[in-house]
Amino acid sequence: MIAALYLPVGFYYGSPNVAVISAVAETDFDEMTEFCSQLPIYFYFIPLLLILFFIILFKKFPFPKISNRYLIIFVLGLCCYKPIKIIAQYQPNNFNSIIYSFLSNIKYPILEFCIGFYESGKLYITEKQQQLKQIEQTNSIPIISVNPKHKTYVIIIGESVRKDYMSAYGFKYDNTPFARTQASVIWDGLIAPAPNTQSSIPHLISQSIFSNDKEVSAQLNNNIVSIANDAEFETYWLSNQGKLGTIEITVPRIAAYAKHSFYTKKGEYNGKSSKGKHDTLLLPELDNILLKGDNKPKLIVMHLIGSHSNFCKRLEFKVQFDLNNKNISCYVSTIKETDDLIAQTIDKLEKYKQDYSVVYFADHGLAHTDQHNDLRHNSDYQESYRVPFIFFDSDKSPQQKINKQISGFQLVYLLSNWMGIKLDIKHDYMQNDLSLIPEQQNIKVKDWNNNKLHQFNKLKKDPNPFN
């Protein structure tokens, strides 16, 4: 009966997950009525009919008695095969973890339904508590001076973009015409710290702490948002990625430092609730921010879903390029849509007469798979770390191209310097203007399984066959 009542929610949001739990916990009355008003009329009748059917079924027909023990043993064996296999493979070390592993892997609908609610609720509560604890720790890097050159700073964080698939970096299909022609600085050489979002972004926008030459961790409280807060900027985080979910953990903790935040989806970044939610949904909220017209300097971070796999599902419009390969054609087209979004962002900044500086970079790249028919995360290749790094300024200075290889670790210092915030830090990013930052040698990167570092130049190469 509970499952029947869940049917309308399940149709749109899937099985019980963090998206559902966060919606229940955080949705206000207006959002609830809006959701209900969008349901087709039959969604109000089907659950009632199902409940009525179940009542009649259990009243009129006795539960079947099965005496064939071999059938019972076979069915039980079928149900228990996967959880027992998981337990044998991972060998949990106590009774509670054995029971939990067994129940969470048994593929029986009622158990799956209940365990889904339990696990999602537990994760939601844990993550909310972690975010609240995190924001109690403020920036600990001393600020020497604050002298922003511009009034509004925008950081656009792209998703899964390798630079050799952008015309701004020489790709033969012109999928970044705006960046290629309008950027003030196109930097060729930024190496992302890691090959996946949750490992890379914390190091790109937070201070990295190196315990030795082989391990690194992110000091999350010393991030660009908390630094901007201390420098008395008004801070905003706009995200088209999930606020809470099975992998959305670290980035939302950094986002929690923003004085104002906006998420297009509260739960899973890629759940059924994300259908039709494209990056352009961030633009109306950007309008709302720029309409305020306050005099304080602003930092606006826009976190895109961009070119995340599945590429064709990311597209808001039709495929714009034909590379005789569906996946790659969609991928190239998602990059074009991101270029269009950057152009629309800058149009809005100019519409509201903002004195602005915008920087765009991606969290990581990708590597080819399936005989160049697709692109996936892969820490074995250099191209999984080679990402775009592009600046746009309201003063429309002549375009400058910088060809220097630099590490994404400690990029927070470069971003602080770009915003006119001088930190008490001795680092090339803090002590030099962009064009004077020296090229870095022996750059190291993380794989996505642990915090261990590897030499970037020793990774394999994965050239672009479509160029």
C-alpha positions as CSV (number, residue, x, y, z in Angstrom):
1,M,0.0,0.0,0.0
2,I,2.9,2.4,0.8
3,A,4.5,1.4,-2.5
4,A,1.2,2.2,-4.3
5,L,1.1,5.6,-2.7
6,Y,4.7,6.2,-3.8
7,L,3.8,5.5,-7.4
8,P,3.6,9.1,-8.6
9,V,6.9,10.0,-7.0
10,G,8.5,6.8,-8.3
11,F,7.4,7.6,-11.8
12,Y,9.3,10.9,-11.9
13,Y,12.1,10.2,-9.4
14,G,12.7,6.5,-9.5
15,S,13.2,4.1,-6.6
16,P,13.7,5.7,-3.1
17,N,16.9,7.7,-3.3
18,V,18.4,10.9,-1.8
19,A,16.5,13.0,-4.3
20,V,13.3,11.8,-2.8
21,I,14.4,12.1,0.8
22,S,15.8,15.6,0.4
23,A,12.6,16.7,-1.4
24,V,10.5,15.4,1.4
25,A,12.7,17.1,4.0
26,E,13.3,20.4,2.2
27,T,10.3,21.0,0.0
28,D,7.9,23.7,1.1
29,F,4.2,23.9,0.7
30,D,4.4,25.8,-2.6
31,E,6.8,23.3,-4.2
32,M,4.6,20.4,-3.0
33,T,1.4,22.0,-4.5
34,E,3.4,22.8,-7.7
35,F,4.4,19.1,-8.0
36,C,0.9,17.8,-7.4
37,S,-0.6,20.3,-9.9
38,Q,1.7,18.9,-12.6
39,L,0.6,15.3,-12.1
40,P,-1.8,13.8,-14.7
41,I,-5.3,13.2,-13.2
42,Y,-4.9,9.4,-13.5
43,F,-2.0,9.5,-11.0
44,Y,-4.5,10.3,-8.3
45,F,-6.7,7.2,-9.2
46,I,-4.1,4.5,-9.9
47,P,-2.7,4.3,-6.4
48,L,-6.2,4.2,-4.9
49,L,-7.2,1.5,-7.3
50,L,-4.1,-0.5,-6.5
51,I,-4.7,-0.3,-2.8
52,L,-8.3,-1.4,-3.3
53,F,-7.1,-4.3,-5.5
54,F,-4.6,-5.4,-2.8
55,I,-7.2,-5.3,-0.1
56,I,-9.6,-7.4,-2.1
57,L,-6.8,-9.8,-3.1
58,F,-5.7,-10.5,0.4
59,K,-9.3,-10.7,1.8
60,K,-10.6,-13.0,-0.9
61,F,-7.7,-15.3,-1.6
62,P,-5.6,-17.1,1.1
63,F,-1.8,-16.9,0.9
64,P,-0.7,-19.9,-1.2
65,K,0.9,-22.8,0.8
66,I,3.9,-24.3,-1.0
67,S,4.9,-27.7,0.3
68,N,7.5,-28.5,-2.4
69,R,10.7,-28.1,-0.4
70,Y,13.0,-28.3,-3.5
71,L,11.2,-25.3,-5.1
72,I,11.5,-23.4,-1.8
73,I,15.2,-24.2,-1.6
74,F,15.7,-23.2,-5.3
75,V,13.9,-19.8,-4.9
76,L,15.8,-19.0,-1.6
77,G,19.1,-19.9,-3.3
78,L,18.2,-17.7,-6.2
79,C,17.4,-14.8,-3.9
80,C,20.5,-15.3,-1.8
81,Y,23.0,-15.9,-4.5
82,K,24.1,-12.3,-5.1
83,P,24.4,-11.2,-1.4
84,I,26.3,-14.4,-0.5
85,K,28.6,-13.8,-3.4
86,I,29.2,-10.2,-2.3
87,I,29.9,-11.3,1.3
88,A,32.4,-13.9,0.1
89,Q,34.1,-11.4,-2.2
90,Y,34.5,-8.5,0.3
91,Q,34.5,-10.5,3.6
92,P,32.9,-8.0,6.1
93,N,34.6,-8.3,9.5
94,N,31.6,-8.3,11.9
95,F,28.1,-9.6,12.2
96,N,26.3,-6.3,11.6
97,S,28.2,-5.6,8.4
98,I,27.5,-9.1,7.2
99,I,23.7,-8.7,7.8
100,Y,23.8,-5.2,6.2
101,S,25.7,-6.5,3.2
102,F,23.2,-9.4,2.8
103,L,20.1,-7.3,3.0
104,S,21.3,-4.4,0.8
105,N,22.2,-6.9,-2.0
106,I,19.1,-9.1,-1.9
107,K,17.0,-8.4,-5.0
108,Y,13.6,-8.7,-3.5
109,P,11.3,-5.8,-4.3
110,I,9.8,-5.1,-0.8
111,L,13.2,-5.4,0.9
112,E,14.8,-3.2,-1.9
113,F,12.1,-0.6,-1.3
114,C,12.5,-0.4,2.4
115,I,16.3,-0.5,2.4
116,G,16.4,2.2,-0.3
117,F,14.4,4.5,2.0
118,Y,16.6,3.6,5.0
119,E,20.0,4.1,3.2
120,S,18.9,7.3,1.4
121,G,17.6,8.8,4.7
122,K,20.8,7.8,6.5
123,L,22.9,9.4,3.8
124,Y,20.8,12.5,3.7
125,I,21.1,13.1,7.4
126,T,24.9,12.3,7.4
127,E,25.6,14.7,4.6
128,K,23.5,17.5,6.1
129,Q,25.4,17.1,9.4
130,Q,28.8,17.1,7.6
131,Q,27.9,20.2,5.7
132,L,26.8,22.0,8.9
133,K,30.1,21.0,10.6
134,Q,32.1,22.0,7.6
135,I,30.9,25.6,7.5
136,E,31.8,26.0,11.2
137,Q,35.5,25.9,10.0
138,T,36.3,29.2,8.3
139,N,39.2,30.2,6.1
140,S,42.5,30.0,8.0
141,I,44.8,31.6,5.3
142,P,45.6,35.2,6.4
143,I,44.6,37.9,4.0
144,I,47.1,40.7,3.5
145,S,45.0,43.0,1.3
146,V,41.8,43.2,-0.9
147,N,41.9,45.3,-4.0
148,P,39.6,43.8,-6.7
149,K,40.1,45.2,-10.2
150,H,36.5,44.3,-11.2
151,K,33.1,44.4,-9.4
152,T,31.8,41.0,-10.4
153,Y,33.8,37.8,-10.7
154,V,32.3,34.6,-12.2
155,I,33.9,31.2,-12.0
156,I,32.3,28.7,-14.5
157,I,33.2,25.1,-13.7
158,G,32.7,22.9,-16.7
159,E,32.3,19.1,-16.6
160,S,34.3,16.4,-18.4
161,V,35.8,18.7,-21.1
162,R,39.2,17.8,-22.7
163,K,40.6,20.8,-24.4
164,D,41.6,19.1,-27.6
165,Y,37.9,18.8,-28.4
166,M,37.5,22.7,-28.4
167,S,38.1,24.9,-31.5
168,A,39.6,27.5,-29.1
169,Y,42.5,25.0,-28.8
170,G,42.6,24.0,-32.4
171,F,39.9,21.4,-32.8
172,K,38.8,21.5,-36.5
173,Y,35.0,21.7,-35.7
174,D,34.1,25.2,-34.6
175,N,32.3,24.3,-31.4
176,T,33.6,27.2,-29.2
177,P,33.3,30.3,-31.5
178,F,32.6,32.6,-28.6
179,A,35.6,31.6,-26.5
180,R,37.8,31.4,-29.6
181,T,37.1,35.0,-30.6
182,Q,36.0,36.8,-27.4
183,A,38.3,35.4,-24.7
184,S,40.8,37.8,-23.2
185,V,43.2,34.9,-22.2
186,I,43.3,31.4,-23.6
187,W,45.6,29.4,-21.4
188,D,46.9,26.1,-22.9
189,G,48.5,24.0,-20.3
190,L,46.3,23.6,-17.2
191,I,46.5,20.1,-15.7
192,A,43.6,19.0,-13.6
193,P,44.5,17.5,-10.3
194,A,42.4,14.3,-10.8
195,P,40.3,12.5,-13.4
196,N,36.9,12.8,-11.7
197,T,34.8,15.6,-10.3
198,Q,34.7,14.7,-6.6
199,S,38.5,14.3,-6.5
200,S,39.4,17.2,-8.8
201,I,37.3,20.2,-7.8
202,P,38.2,20.3,-4.1
203,H,41.9,20.7,-5.2
204,L,41.1,23.2,-7.9
205,I,39.2,25.6,-5.6
206,S,40.6,24.7,-2.2
207,Q,44.1,24.6,-0.7
208,S,46.0,21.4,-1.2
209,I,48.0,19.9,1.7
210,F,50.9,17.7,0.6
211,S,52.0,15.3,3.4
212,N,54.9,14.0,1.2
213,D,55.7,13.5,-2.5
214,K,53.1,10.8,-2.8
215,E,50.0,11.9,-0.9
216,V,47.8,15.0,-0.9
217,S,44.5,16.1,0.7
218,A,42.2,19.1,0.3
219,Q,41.9,21.6,3.1
220,L,38.2,22.3,2.4
221,N,37.7,25.3,4.7
222,N,40.4,27.2,2.8
223,N,38.4,27.4,-0.5
224,I,37.8,30.3,-2.9
225,V,34.3,30.9,-1.5
226,S,35.5,31.1,2.2
227,I,38.4,33.3,1.1
228,A,36.0,35.6,-0.7
229,N,33.7,35.7,2.4
230,D,36.6,36.9,4.5
231,A,37.5,39.5,1.9
232,E,33.9,40.8,2.2
233,F,32.6,39.6,-1.2
234,E,29.0,38.6,-1.6
235,T,29.2,34.9,-2.6
236,Y,26.9,32.8,-4.7
237,W,26.9,29.2,-5.7
238,L,24.7,28.1,-8.7
239,S,24.7,24.4,-9.5
240,N,23.2,22.2,-12.1
241,Q,24.7,19.2,-10.3
242,G,23.2,17.4,-7.3
243,K,23.2,18.8,-3.8
244,L,23.1,15.4,-2.2
245,G,23.6,11.9,-3.5
246,T,25.8,8.8,-3.5
247,I,28.8,10.6,-5.0
248,E,27.8,14.3,-4.5
249,I,29.7,14.7,-1.2
250,T,32.7,17.0,-1.2
251,V,31.7,19.7,-3.7
252,P,28.4,20.6,-1.8
253,R,30.4,20.9,1.4
254,I,32.5,23.7,-0.3
255,A,29.3,25.2,-1.8
256,A,27.8,25.4,1.7
257,Y,30.2,28.2,2.4
258,A,28.5,30.5,-0.1
259,K,26.2,33.1,1.4
260,H,23.6,32.3,-1.2
261,S,23.1,29.0,-3.1
262,F,20.9,27.7,-5.9
263,Y,20.5,24.1,-7.1
264,T,18.4,22.9,-10.0
265,K,18.1,19.5,-8.3
266,K,18.3,18.6,-4.6
267,G,19.2,15.0,-4.9
268,E,21.2,12.8,-7.3
269,Y,23.1,14.7,-10.0
270,N,22.0,12.2,-12.6
271,G,18.8,10.8,-11.2
272,K,15.4,10.8,-13.0
273,S,14.7,14.1,-11.5
274,S,17.5,15.6,-13.6
275,K,15.7,14.9,-16.8
276,G,15.3,18.1,-18.9
277,K,17.3,20.1,-16.4
278,H,20.0,21.8,-18.5
279,D,22.6,24.3,-17.6
280,T,20.6,27.2,-19.0
281,L,18.3,26.9,-15.9
282,L,21.1,28.7,-14.0
283,L,20.7,31.9,-16.1
284,P,17.4,33.1,-14.6
285,E,19.0,32.9,-11.1
286,L,22.0,34.8,-12.5
287,D,19.4,37.4,-13.6
288,N,18.1,37.6,-10.0
289,I,21.5,38.1,-8.6
290,L,22.5,40.9,-11.0
291,L,19.2,42.7,-10.6
292,K,20.0,43.4,-6.9
293,G,22.6,46.0,-7.9
294,D,24.4,46.2,-4.6
295,N,27.8,47.8,-4.3
296,K,29.7,45.0,-2.7
297,P,32.1,42.9,-4.9
298,K,30.6,39.6,-5.9
299,L,31.9,36.1,-6.5
300,I,29.5,33.9,-8.5
301,V,30.4,30.2,-9.0
302,M,28.4,28.3,-11.7
303,H,28.9,24.6,-11.6
304,L,27.7,23.0,-14.8
305,I,26.6,19.4,-15.8
306,G,28.1,20.3,-19.2
307,S,29.5,17.3,-21.0
308,H,28.9,14.7,-18.4
309,S,28.1,11.2,-19.8
310,N,25.6,10.3,-21.2
311,F,26.4,13.0,-23.7
312,C,23.3,12.9,-25.9
313,K,21.1,13.2,-22.8
314,R,22.9,16.4,-21.8
315,L,21.9,18.2,-25.0
316,E,19.2,20.8,-24.7
317,F,19.0,21.3,-28.5
318,K,19.7,19.1,-31.5
319,V,23.1,17.7,-32.3
320,Q,25.1,20.4,-34.1
321,F,28.0,18.4,-35.5
322,D,28.2,15.2,-37.4
323,L,31.5,13.2,-36.8
324,N,30.0,9.9,-38.1
325,N,29.8,8.8,-34.5
326,K,26.7,9.4,-32.3
327,N,28.5,9.7,-28.9
328,I,31.3,11.9,-30.1
329,S,29.0,14.1,-32.1
330,C,26.9,14.6,-29.0
331,Y,30.0,15.3,-26.9
332,V,31.3,17.9,-29.4
333,S,27.8,19.5,-29.4
334,T,27.6,19.6,-25.5
335,I,30.8,21.7,-25.6
336,K,29.1,24.1,-28.1
337,E,26.2,24.4,-25.7
338,T,28.6,25.3,-22.9
339,D,30.2,27.9,-25.2
340,D,26.7,29.3,-25.8
341,L,26.0,29.4,-22.1
342,I,29.2,31.4,-21.4
343,A,28.2,33.8,-24.2
344,Q,24.7,34.2,-22.5
345,T,26.3,34.7,-19.1
346,I,28.5,37.5,-20.4
347,D,25.5,39.0,-22.3
348,K,23.7,39.2,-18.9
349,L,26.7,40.8,-17.2
350,E,26.8,43.4,-19.9
351,K,23.0,43.9,-19.9
352,Y,23.3,44.9,-16.2
353,K,26.4,47.0,-16.9
354,Q,28.6,44.9,-14.7
355,D,32.4,45.5,-14.5
356,Y,33.2,41.8,-14.7
357,S,35.9,39.1,-15.1
358,V,34.9,35.5,-15.9
359,V,37.0,32.4,-15.8
360,Y,36.1,29.0,-17.3
361,F,37.8,25.7,-16.6
362,A,36.7,22.1,-16.5
363,D,37.1,19.7,-13.6
364,H,38.7,17.0,-15.7
365,G,38.9,15.5,-19.2
366,L,38.1,12.0,-20.5
367,A,39.8,9.2,-22.5
368,H,38.6,7.3,-25.5
369,T,37.1,3.8,-25.1
370,D,35.3,1.3,-27.3
371,Q,37.6,1.8,-30.2
372,H,37.2,5.6,-30.1
373,N,33.4,5.3,-30.1
374,D,33.0,6.8,-26.7
375,L,34.7,8.8,-23.9
376,R,35.0,7.7,-20.3
377,H,36.8,8.5,-17.1
378,N,40.3,6.9,-17.1
379,S,43.3,7.9,-15.0
380,D,45.8,6.2,-17.3
381,Y,45.9,8.9,-19.9
382,Q,47.2,12.5,-20.0
383,E,44.1,13.7,-21.8
384,S,41.9,12.9,-18.7
385,Y,43.8,15.8,-17.0
386,R,44.3,18.3,-19.9
387,V,41.5,20.9,-19.5
388,P,40.5,24.4,-20.8
389,F,41.4,27.5,-18.9
390,I,39.9,30.7,-20.4
391,F,39.3,34.2,-19.2
392,F,36.9,36.9,-20.3
393,D,37.0,40.6,-19.1
394,S,34.7,43.6,-19.5
395,D,37.6,45.8,-20.5
396,K,37.8,43.8,-23.8
397,S,41.6,43.7,-23.9
398,P,43.3,42.1,-26.9
399,Q,43.3,38.3,-26.7
400,Q,46.4,36.8,-25.1
401,K,47.5,33.2,-25.6
402,I,49.6,31.6,-22.9
403,N,51.2,28.2,-23.6
404,K,52.6,27.1,-20.2
405,Q,52.0,23.8,-18.4
406,I,50.8,24.5,-14.8
407,S,49.2,22.3,-12.1
408,G,45.6,22.6,-10.9
409,F,46.8,22.0,-7.4
410,Q,46.7,25.3,-5.5
411,L,44.8,27.0,-8.2
412,V,42.9,28.6,-5.4
413,Y,45.9,31.0,-5.0
414,L,45.7,32.0,-8.7
415,L,42.0,32.6,-8.4
416,S,42.5,34.7,-5.2
417,N,45.1,36.8,-7.0
418,W,42.8,37.2,-10.0
419,M,40.1,38.5,-7.7
420,G,42.6,41.0,-6.1
421,I,42.8,39.2,-2.8
422,K,46.4,38.9,-1.6
423,L,47.0,36.0,0.7
424,D,49.9,35.5,3.1
425,I,51.2,32.7,0.8
426,K,54.5,32.3,-1.0
427,H,53.6,30.7,-4.3
428,D,54.1,31.5,-8.0
429,Y,50.3,31.8,-8.4
430,M,50.1,34.5,-5.7
431,Q,53.2,36.4,-6.5
432,N,52.8,36.8,-10.3
433,D,50.3,38.1,-12.8
434,L,48.9,35.5,-15.2
435,S,51.4,36.1,-18.0
436,L,54.4,36.0,-15.6
437,I,53.6,32.7,-13.9
438,P,56.4,30.3,-14.8
439,E,55.9,27.0,-16.4
440,Q,55.9,24.1,-13.9
441,Q,57.9,20.9,-14.2
442,N,57.3,17.4,-12.9
443,I,53.6,18.0,-12.4
444,K,51.9,15.2,-10.4
445,V,48.2,14.1,-10.5
446,K,45.9,11.9,-8.5
447,D,44.2,8.8,-9.7
448,W,40.6,8.4,-8.6
449,N,41.0,5.4,-6.3
450,N,43.1,7.1,-3.6
451,N,45.1,10.2,-2.6
452,K,48.4,8.9,-4.1
453,L,50.2,11.1,-6.6
454,H,51.7,10.0,-10.0
455,Q,53.9,11.7,-12.5
456,F,51.7,13.3,-15.2
457,N,54.4,13.0,-18.0
458,K,54.6,9.3,-17.4
459,L,50.9,8.7,-18.3
460,K,50.0,7.3,-21.7
461,K,48.7,9.6,-24.4
462,D,45.3,9.4,-26.0
463,P,45.3,11.6,-29.1
464,N,42.1,13.0,-30.7
465,P,41.4,10.9,-33.8
466,F,38.6,13.3,-35.0
467,N,40.9,16.3,-35.3
